[in-house]
Amino acid sequence: MTSLNVEMLAADAAEPITSAGNAQLGIAVLAGIAVIVLLITKFKLHAFLALTLGSLALGAMAGAPLAATLASFTTGLGSTVAGVGVLIALGAILGKLLADSGGADQIVDTILAKAGGRAMPWAMVLIASVIGLPLFFEVGIVLLIPVVLMVAQRGGYSLMRIGIPALAGLSVMHGLIPPHPGPLVAIDAIGANLGVTLALGLLVAVPTVIIAGPVFSRYAARWVDVPVPERMVPQRAPEQLERRPGFGATVATVLLPVVLMLVKALVDIVVDDPENHVQRVTDVIGSPLIALLAAVLVGMFTLGRAAGFTKERISSTVETSLAPIAGVLLIVGAGGGFKQTLIDVGVGRMILDFSENWSIPALLLAWLIAVAIRLATGSATVATISAAGLVAPLAADMSTTHAALLVLAIGAGSLFFSHVNDAGFWLVKEYFGMTVGQTVKTWSVMETLISVVGIVCVLLLSLVL
């Protein structure tokens, strides 16, 4: 799904680790996914173990050497944990600081006071879209989910009614709006205009996020009624606080990584010179790791010290924040390992081979190719990059607006039906305390809605522009 890892892209470009035919590869993919689903649902095996065994089954069925399969799985696990794990850990620390200091209470109380009842899903989608604009999907999740869980718990709202709009806001920004890495790479590969793509992307994003967020959340809440998972809610320490941080200081701390990443994105667009000193500085401070690390360090003062915490008390908060996320890290990492195994056995190339003979309109072709690669590999970024590389020659004779729409068609396709080979699927499942089936009925359907509504909007725009 998400972070733009050099290792992942290198693996995508590399030769597959097996010479299996397309039919054998297709069967291997289905078998690998079936093993994972069966082990989790029927045998109640932990998702980390199921994903590990599913990856081995996939490699064996595809005819890959066991050593190569293990190397692919461990590489994928390592790169996912390297890219996402540190962000989840920093997000957990920030969430615990927010909870213990009373800062999260301040945000939740203010949201509940300002936007009650029917307005709450709309408030959540707006907050998520603003926060998600410059953020990687995983960073947005770790910043937003504690607030989502607390609003649902404190306000007595259905978790799906609040959570789905927030996830939709993050996902739409991730797939359709630059400066996210996927859209940026597609813009570069196709030679589209960034400003036009951004403007048209916002046009497509608004109806898409409304339908997949607040509207769909009504149905998701009926299909899946899960309680707020207590273990994932940042638990406030039992002692009574004499004071708590102000609303302004708390929000500023949460938005600090958003602002730093947005500054980096704007400087990259305006300056566009890797040798420029200002751009080099913003590239560092605007990287997800540094931006979240800065928020944690600032939060120790604006949240911890503002609530009267001693140095020892802040250290204790940091320590207790990390224990609950160990299982989440392993599952998300194993999801990345399965995805890398899929890529390395040559599934992406198999889909590109199939798509060469499809004779359909360019925008729809781009969407279908991205959908196929997304379903097979689980990575929105890999789907975007592979599809953009394949359809780039089609953009040679296109107008500026249609080249931008081609980028958006690929972005929409890259979000289609997230399932067990997507690290994001496991992240959402664990944070919301759902089963695999419940996650499919809510998160996977929401992602599919985003993809389908997105391509419909793109095709309608192509008729008008």
N, C-alpha and C positions, 0 to 999 in steps of 0.2 A: 504494500500500500504505500510507502510514504517517504520516509527520509531518503534524500538523494545520496546514496552511498556509492563511492567510487568503486568499491569492490563489487557491488551488485551490478553496476553498469558494465564493468569489465567482464564479469561472468556472463552477462547477457550477450556480449559481443563474441565471446570465446566459442571455440568448437564444442559441440556437445560431447559428453563423456560416454555416449553409447552410439552405435550405428544402427539402432533398431529402426524398423520401418514405421511409417506413420500409423498404420493400423495397430501395431504392437504398442506404440507409444500411447495412443488413445486409450487402449484397454488398460495399460499400466496406470494412467492418470485416474481413471474411474476406480480401479482396484485400490489405489493408495487412499483416495478420499473415502471409499467405502469402509476400509479397514479402520480409519480414524473415527468415523461416525459410529460404527458398530462397537468399537472398544469403549467409547465414551457412553453411548446410550444403553447398550445391552449389558456390557460387562462392568460398567461404572468405573472404568480405569481412569486414573488422573490424566487430564488433558496433555500434560507434558510427556508422559510415557506413551500415550496414544499417538501423538504427533511424531515422536521418535520412531516408534514401530511402523507407522504409516509411511514415513520417509524411506525406511529400509525396504518395506514391501514394494513401494514405487520403483526404487532402484533395481530390485531383483526382477520385477516383472518387465522392466524396460531393458533388461540384459546388461546393466551397468556393473562393473566390478564392485565388490563390497567396499573395498578401500576407497574407491572414487566416490561412492555414495556417502560414506561416512565423512569424507573430506568436504563434500558439498554441504551436508547437513551442519557440520560444525562451523564451516565458514559462514553460512547463513545465520546460524544462531549467534555467532560472535559479532558479526557486523550489525545485526538487529539490536543486540544488547548494547553494543558500543554506541549505536545511533540513538536508540530509544531508551535504553536502561538508565543511563545517567540522567536523562530528562525526567523519567518517571520518579527517580530517587529525589531529584531536586524539587520536583513538583510536590512530592509527599512531604518533604521538609517544610516547604512554603505553606502547604495546606495545614500541617500540624501547628505551625507558628500562628496562622490565622485563627485556628480553633482555640488553642490554649490561651491566646492573648485576649480573646473576645472580639477580634477583628471580623471573623466570619459571621458572628452573631450580629455585628453592626451592619454588615452588608445585607444579610438575610432579613433582618428587621426592617431595614429601609426599603428593600424590594417589596416585601409583603405589605408595607404601609402604602407604597406608591402604586403598586399594580396588583390588585387582587382579582380573584374570580377568573372570568373569561379572558382577562387581559394578560394573565401570567404566561401562557405559552408564547404569546406575541412578544412579551418582554424578554423571555429567554432566547428566542430566535434572534432578536435584535442584539442582545448582549453577545451572543455567540458569534454572530456575523462580524461585529466590530472587533471583538477579540481575535477572531479567526483570520482576519484579513491578512496580516503579515506572518501568522504563525504556522509552523508545521502542525499537522493534525494531532500528533501525539502531545505536543506542548499545550495545544488548546484544550485537549481532554484533561490533562493533569491540572490545569489551572481552573477549569470550569466545573468538573464533576463534583468536587467537594461542595461547591455552592449549590449545584443542582440537587444533590442528595439532601442537603440541609433545608433548602426551600421546600422540597417535597415532604420531608419529615415534619418540619415546623408548621407548614401551612396546611398539612393534611391533604396534599394533592397526590393524584396518581403519579407514580414515578415515570411511567411512559408518557403521560400528558406533558410533563415538564422536560423529561430527558430527550425525547425524540426531536422537539424543535431545536434544542441546543446542539445535538449531534448533526442535524440537517444543516444548521448555519455553518458549523465547522467544515462539514464535508463539501458543501457547495463552494465555499471559498477555496478549499484545497484543490478541487478538480478544475474549476473554471476561471479563477481570477489570478492573474499575475499580481504580485511577485512570487507565487508559489513555484517550486522548482519544475514541476511537470509542465504547466503552461509556458513557463519561460523557455524550457528546452524545445517545446513544440514550436513556439514563435520563432526561435532561432533556426530550427531545422527547415521550417516552411518559408521563412523569410517574410513573416507577417509583420504588420505595424503594431508595436506594443500598445500605443495609445488607443488605437481603434479597437484592438482586441480587448483591452480593459473596459472601454466604454460599452461595447457589445456584450461583453461578459457580464457586466452589471445588469444589462437589459434582460439577459437570459436568466441570471441568478435570482432576480426578485420573484417572478412567478414560480420558479422551480422550488425555491426555499419555502414559499408559502404553502404550496401543495404538499411537499414532502415533510414539512415541519408541523405547523399548527393544525392543518387540515387532517393529515394522515394520523397525527397523534391521537385523535379521537378514536379511531378504529384500533390503533395499536393498544390503547389503554383497555379496550374491551377484550381484545384477543389475549393479552398478557397482563395479568394483574399480580405484580410481584411487590413484596414489601421492600422498603429501603434497606439494603444490606448493612446491618449495624457495623460489621467489621471494616467496611469501606468508608464510613462516615468518620471524619476526623473527630475523635472524642476529646472534649474539653476536660482538662484536669479538674479534679473534684474541688480544689480549694476556691474560696470566694475571692474574686478580684475586687480590689478597691477602685480601680479605674480600668477603662478599656480604650483602645486607640480610637481616634476620630474617624468618621466615615471617609473624609477626604484623604487622610493619610493612608488608610487601608486600601482604598481604590487605587490611589497613586502607586502603591507598592505592587498590587496585582497587575496594573497596566504597564509597569516599568519595562518588562521584557517585550511587551507589545510595541511600545514606543521605540525601543532600541532596534528591534527588527524592522520596523517601518522606516526608520531613519536610514538603515542600511539599504533597504530596497529603493528608497527615493534617490539616495546618492548614487547607487548602481545605475539607475535610469538616467539621471541628469548628467553625471560626470562621465560614466562609461569609459574609464581609463584605469586598468588594473595597476598602473605604475603611479597613479596619483596618490599623494600622501593621505589626503582626507579619506579617499575611498578605502585605502588599506586599513586605516584606523577603524572606520565604520564596519568594514567586513569582519573585523575581530570582535568589536563590542556588540555587533548585531547578530553574531552566530547564536543559535539556540542555546548552546551550553553556557556561553559567557553571559547572555542576557538573563537566563534563569538563575545562574549563580549570583549575578549582581542583585537580582530581586531577593534572593535568600539572605544575602549579606545585609542589604538595606532593611529587609524585614526584621532582622535581629534588633535593629534600633527602633524603626517606626512602629513595630508591633510588640516585640519582646520587651524592650526597655520602656516603651510607652505604657505597658501594662504593669511596670514595676518589677520585672523579672531580674534576678541576679544572673551573673555569667554562668553559674552552675545550673540554674534553672533552664536557661536557653540551651545549654549543652545537653541536658536531660531530654528536652523537647525534641532536639534533632535526633538523638539516639532512639527514642521510642517511635519516631515517625517511620523508621525504615523496616521494622519487623513485618508489618502487615503486607508489604509489597513483594516479598520474596517469591511467593507463588505466582503472582502476576508476571514478574520478570521472567521466570522460567517458561511459562506458557507462551508469552509473547515471543521470547527468543526461539522456542521450538517451532512456532508458527513461521518465523523467518527462516529457520532451517529447512522446513518442508518446502517453502516457496523457492529457496535457492536450489534445492534438489530438482524441482520441476524445471527450473530454468536451465540447469546444467545437463539434464538428460535430453534437452533439445525441443521442449514443448513449444517454446516461442517460435522457433524456426519452422516447426511442423505447421503451425497456424498460418504463418506467412506463405508457406508453399501452397496451402489450400486456397488462400485468398487471391493469389495471382490471377486466377481464371474467372473471378467474379465480375460480371459486367453490369454494374448498377451505378447510380449517380455518385459523384465523388464524395459528397458530404456523408451520405448514408454508408458508403463503402468504408470511409475512415472510421465511422462510429462502430460498424460491425467488426472491423479488424481489432479495434481497441477493446471491444466487448469480449471477443474470443481470447485475446491474450490475457485480459484481466481475469476471466473465468479460469484459465489454465494456470496462470502463475500467481494470482493473488495480489499482484503489485500494480497499483494505479500508475506509479512512476514508470515502471518497465513497460506497461501497456501504452502509455503516452509516448514514450521515446521510440519504441518499436514501430508503432503505427505511424508516427510522424515521419520516421525515416522511410517507411514504405510509400506513403502517399505524397511525399514532398515533390516529386516530379509533376504531380497533377496541379500543383499551385503555380507552375510557371506561367500559364496563360490566364490566371485568375485576377480579378480586380482586388483592390486593397481590402474591401469589405468581405469578399468571399474567401480570401486567404485567412482573414481573422475568424470567419465562421468555420473554416476547416479546422483551425486550432481548437475551437470550442466544441466541435463535433467529436474530436478525439478525446478532449477532456471529459465530455459527458459519457462517452463509451468506457473510459477508464474507471468509472465508478460503479459499473453494473454489478449487481448481486455479489457482494462480499460474502465469502463463506469460509470453510475451515482452513483454506490455504492462505488466508490473509491475517497477518499479525493484528490488524485493527479489530477483526472479528473477536479475537480472544480478549483483547483489551476491553472492549465494550462489554463482553459477556461477564468478565470478572468484576469490573467496576459496578455493574448493575445487578450482580448476583443472579444471573439467569442461567437456564439450561441451554444446551445447544439448540434445541427445537425452538425455545422462546426467542433466542437471539436471531434465528432465521426469520421468524414471524414478524420481528420488529425491525432490527437493524438491517438485515439483508434486504427485506422488502423496501425499507426506506431508501437504501442505496439504489435499488432498481428503479424506484419512482424518480429519484433525482436524475438518473441516467436517461430514462425514457422521456420525461417532461423536458429535460435539457435538449435532447435531439429534436423533439417536436418544435420547441421554440426556435432552435437554430434553422430548421427547415422552413418555418413560417417567415423568419427574417430574410432568408435567402430569396423568397418569392417577392418580398417588398423592396429589398435593397438592390 
